[in-house]
Amino acid sequence: MAGSHKHNEATMPETEQTIAVKRFLKLFGGDLDAAVAALRDATTTTYRKRTPKATGPVVVRTENLRKSYKVGKQHVEALQGVSLEIRQGEFVAFTGPSGSGKSTLLQLIGGLDKPSEGRVVVDEHDLTKLSDRALSSFRNKTIGFVFQFFYLQPFLNLETNLAMPAIFARTSRKERNTSASTLAEAVGLADRLKHLPKELSGGQMQRAAIARALLNKPKLILADEPTGNLDSVNGGAIVDLFEKVREEFGTTIVVVTHDPKVAARADREITLKDGRIAA
């Protein structure tokens, strides 16, 4: 009877589900752990419903923004008449193919470059009319920057790296160290304040960069591919942190990204193509 039972098992036809599982495992060379990890990543990726458009005051406004420059003998039209508004507390993603003008637009909004034509108004200040000195002061007080590459000073510990914006703002040592400690705790790095950047993981360094951007309590955070050098787990944690910052401080967040999972978690996605906002 037992032998008959074994025979029935051996000759039992495979179900569609069994065949599908075997094919899936084959993709991972039969490595069950790798297959399970891939499934877990796929099932935990959430594309939440976008929240309604913010109704607060306009923090960023661009009017017919154009930017052109020369590369050798070639004339490049990076932006061709971009007009948009972003309101307080919004989380906005700039998307589009490489060369579409996303990073150029972010740099102009941040006052890191000047437009060829048009206006950039941030927190009711026309950046195109500010002197270099006034623009530098405005950026330090109003805008926090987060980049794909962390730009932490390798020879300074985390506490001093976090305090750098406050040093430039001539804040007292006690106040900036207190702020650095508070922010380090907020991003889960309280036990890393005396560590050098080389002693931190990529995810920890990006969290540190966000904490540094928050030190002067900016109204606006501009992030250029902030998850570009991170794996999916750390990238998701960074977006979680952006959402936490927005909810706790009312900070407006604008992110340039190629990652559809990051864009899906923003309130609004603005897609650029050939220097224009795509219809």
C-alpha positions in Angstrom: 0.0 0.0 0.0 2.8 2.3 0.9 4.6 1.5 -2.4 1.4 2.2 -4.3 1.2 5.6 -2.6 4.7 6.4 -3.6 4.0 5.4 -7.2 0.9 7.8 -7.3 3.1 10.7 -6.1 5.7 10.1 -8.7 3.3 9.9 -11.5 1.0 12.8 -10.3 0.8 15.4 -13.1 2.3 18.8 -12.4 -0.1 21.6 -11.8 0.3 25.0 -13.5 1.3 26.5 -10.2 4.1 23.9 -9.8 5.4 24.5 -13.3 5.4 28.3 -12.7 7.3 27.9 -9.4 9.9 25.7 -11.1 10.3 28.2 -13.9 10.7 31.0 -11.4 13.3 29.1 -9.4 15.2 28.5 -12.7 15.6 32.2 -13.1 17.6 32.2 -9.9 19.7 29.1 -10.7 17.6 27.0 -8.2 18.6 29.3 -5.3 15.4 29.3 -3.1 16.6 32.0 -0.8 17.3 34.4 -3.7 13.9 33.7 -5.2 12.1 34.3 -1.9 14.0 37.6 -1.4 13.0 38.7 -4.9 9.3 37.9 -4.1 9.5 39.7 -0.8 10.9 42.8 -2.5 8.2 42.7 -5.1 5.3 42.2 -2.7 6.5 44.9 -0.3 6.9 47.6 -2.9 3.8 49.8 -2.5 2.5 52.4 -5.0 0.3 54.3 -2.6 -2.5 56.6 -3.9 -1.2 60.1 -4.5 -2.4 62.6 -1.9 -4.5 65.6 -3.0 -2.6 68.7 -4.2 -1.4 70.9 -1.3 -3.5 74.0 -0.8 -0.8 76.0 1.1 1.0 79.1 -0.2 3.1 78.8 -3.3 6.8 78.2 -2.3 8.3 77.8 -5.7 7.2 79.4 -9.0 9.0 79.5 -12.3 7.9 81.6 -15.2 8.8 80.8 -18.8 12.2 79.5 -17.6 14.8 79.0 -20.2 18.4 77.8 -20.0 20.8 77.4 -22.8 24.6 76.9 -22.9 27.4 75.8 -25.2 29.2 72.5 -25.2 32.1 73.1 -27.6 30.5 74.3 -30.7 27.1 72.8 -29.9 24.3 75.0 -28.6 22.1 73.2 -26.0 18.6 74.3 -25.0 18.4 72.6 -21.6 15.1 74.3 -20.7 12.6 75.8 -23.1 9.9 77.8 -21.3 9.1 75.9 -18.1 6.4 77.4 -15.9 5.2 75.6 -12.7 4.1 76.2 -9.1 4.9 74.0 -6.0 3.1 74.6 -2.8 4.1 74.4 0.8 4.3 70.9 2.1 4.2 69.2 -1.3 6.4 66.2 -2.2 7.1 66.6 -5.9 9.1 64.3 -8.2 10.8 65.6 -11.4 11.0 62.7 -13.8 12.0 62.2 -17.5 14.8 60.7 -19.6 18.4 61.7 -19.2 19.0 65.1 -20.8 15.4 66.2 -20.4 16.3 69.1 -18.1 15.4 67.8 -14.6 18.7 68.5 -12.9 19.0 71.9 -14.6 15.6 72.9 -13.4 16.4 71.8 -9.9 19.7 73.8 -9.9 17.8 76.9 -11.1 15.2 76.6 -8.4 18.0 76.2 -5.8 19.8 79.3 -7.1 22.9 77.2 -8.0 22.7 78.6 -11.6 20.9 81.5 -13.3 18.4 81.1 -16.1 19.0 82.5 -19.6 15.4 83.9 -19.5 12.5 83.8 -17.1 12.0 84.1 -13.4 12.5 81.8 -10.4 10.6 82.8 -7.3 11.2 80.9 -4.0 9.5 81.9 -0.8 8.5 85.2 -2.4 12.1 86.0 -3.4 12.9 86.5 -7.0 16.3 84.7 -7.2 17.1 86.3 -10.6 17.3 89.7 -8.9 19.5 88.8 -5.9 23.2 89.6 -5.7 25.5 86.6 -5.4 26.1 87.4 -1.7 22.3 87.8 -1.0 21.6 84.6 -3.0 24.2 82.6 -1.0 22.7 83.8 2.3 19.1 83.0 1.1 20.1 79.5 0.0 21.7 78.8 3.4 18.6 79.9 5.3 15.8 78.7 3.0 17.0 75.7 1.0 18.5 72.3 1.9 20.3 70.3 -0.7 20.6 66.5 -0.9 22.6 65.0 -3.8 23.3 61.5 -5.1 26.9 61.8 -3.9 26.8 62.6 -0.2 29.5 65.3 -0.1 30.4 64.6 3.5 33.9 65.9 4.4 36.0 62.7 4.9 38.3 64.1 7.6 35.5 65.4 9.8 33.3 63.3 12.1 29.6 63.1 11.6 28.7 65.7 14.2 30.9 68.3 12.6 29.6 67.4 9.1 26.1 67.9 10.2 26.9 71.2 11.8 28.6 72.7 8.7 25.5 74.8 7.5 25.2 76.3 11.0 28.9 77.1 11.0 28.4 79.1 7.8 25.4 80.8 9.4 27.5 81.8 12.4 25.3 79.9 14.9 26.9 79.4 18.3 28.8 76.2 18.9 26.4 75.1 21.6 23.3 75.6 19.4 24.7 73.9 16.3 26.0 70.9 18.3 22.6 70.6 20.0 20.8 70.7 16.6 23.2 68.2 15.1 22.6 65.8 17.9 18.8 66.2 17.7 18.8 65.6 13.9 21.2 62.7 14.2 18.7 61.1 16.6 15.8 61.8 14.3 17.5 60.0 11.4 18.7 57.1 13.5 22.4 58.1 13.7 22.7 59.3 17.4 25.3 56.6 18.0 27.5 57.6 15.0 28.2 61.2 15.8 31.9 60.7 16.5 32.4 58.4 13.4 34.0 59.5 10.2 32.1 59.1 6.9 34.2 56.1 5.9 32.8 54.3 8.9 29.2 54.7 7.7 27.2 52.7 5.2 25.8 54.3 2.1 22.3 54.5 3.6 23.7 56.0 6.8 25.7 58.6 4.8 22.5 59.6 2.8 20.5 59.9 6.1 23.4 62.1 7.4 23.2 64.3 4.2 19.4 64.7 4.8 20.0 65.6 8.4 22.6 68.2 7.4 20.2 69.7 4.9 17.7 70.1 7.7 20.0 71.8 10.1 18.9 75.4 9.3 15.2 74.4 9.2 14.8 75.1 5.5 11.4 75.6 3.9 12.5 73.7 0.8 14.6 70.5 0.3 15.9 69.9 -3.2 17.2 66.3 -3.8 19.0 65.2 -7.0 18.8 61.4 -7.4 19.0 60.9 -3.6 18.5 57.1 -3.9 20.7 56.6 -7.0 23.6 55.0 -5.1 21.5 52.9 -2.7 19.9 49.5 -2.8 16.1 49.2 -2.8 15.8 48.8 1.0 17.9 51.8 1.8 16.3 53.8 -1.0 12.9 53.1 0.4 14.1 54.1 3.9 15.3 57.5 2.4 11.9 58.1 0.9 10.3 57.2 4.3 12.6 59.8 5.9 11.5 62.5 3.4 7.9 61.8 4.2 8.6 62.0 7.9 10.4 65.3 7.4 7.5 66.7 5.4 4.9 65.5 8.0 6.8 66.8 11.0 8.2 70.1 9.7 5.9 71.0 6.8 8.9 71.1 4.5 8.4 71.2 0.8 10.4 68.4 -1.0 11.4 68.3 -4.6 13.2 65.2 -5.9 14.8 64.5 -9.2 14.6 60.7 -9.8 14.7 58.0 -12.5 13.2 55.5 -10.0 9.5 54.9 -10.6 9.1 53.6 -7.1 10.3 56.9 -5.7 8.2 59.0 -8.1 5.1 56.9 -7.2 5.4 57.9 -3.6 5.4 61.6 -4.4 2.2 63.7 -4.2 2.8 64.8 -7.7 5.0 63.9 -10.7 6.2 66.5 -13.2 7.7 64.9 -16.3 10.1 66.7 -18.5 11.0 65.9 -22.1 13.4 67.9 -24.3 13.5 70.8 -21.8 9.7 71.2 -21.5 7.0 69.9 -19.2 5.5 66.9 -21.0 1.7 67.1 -21.6 
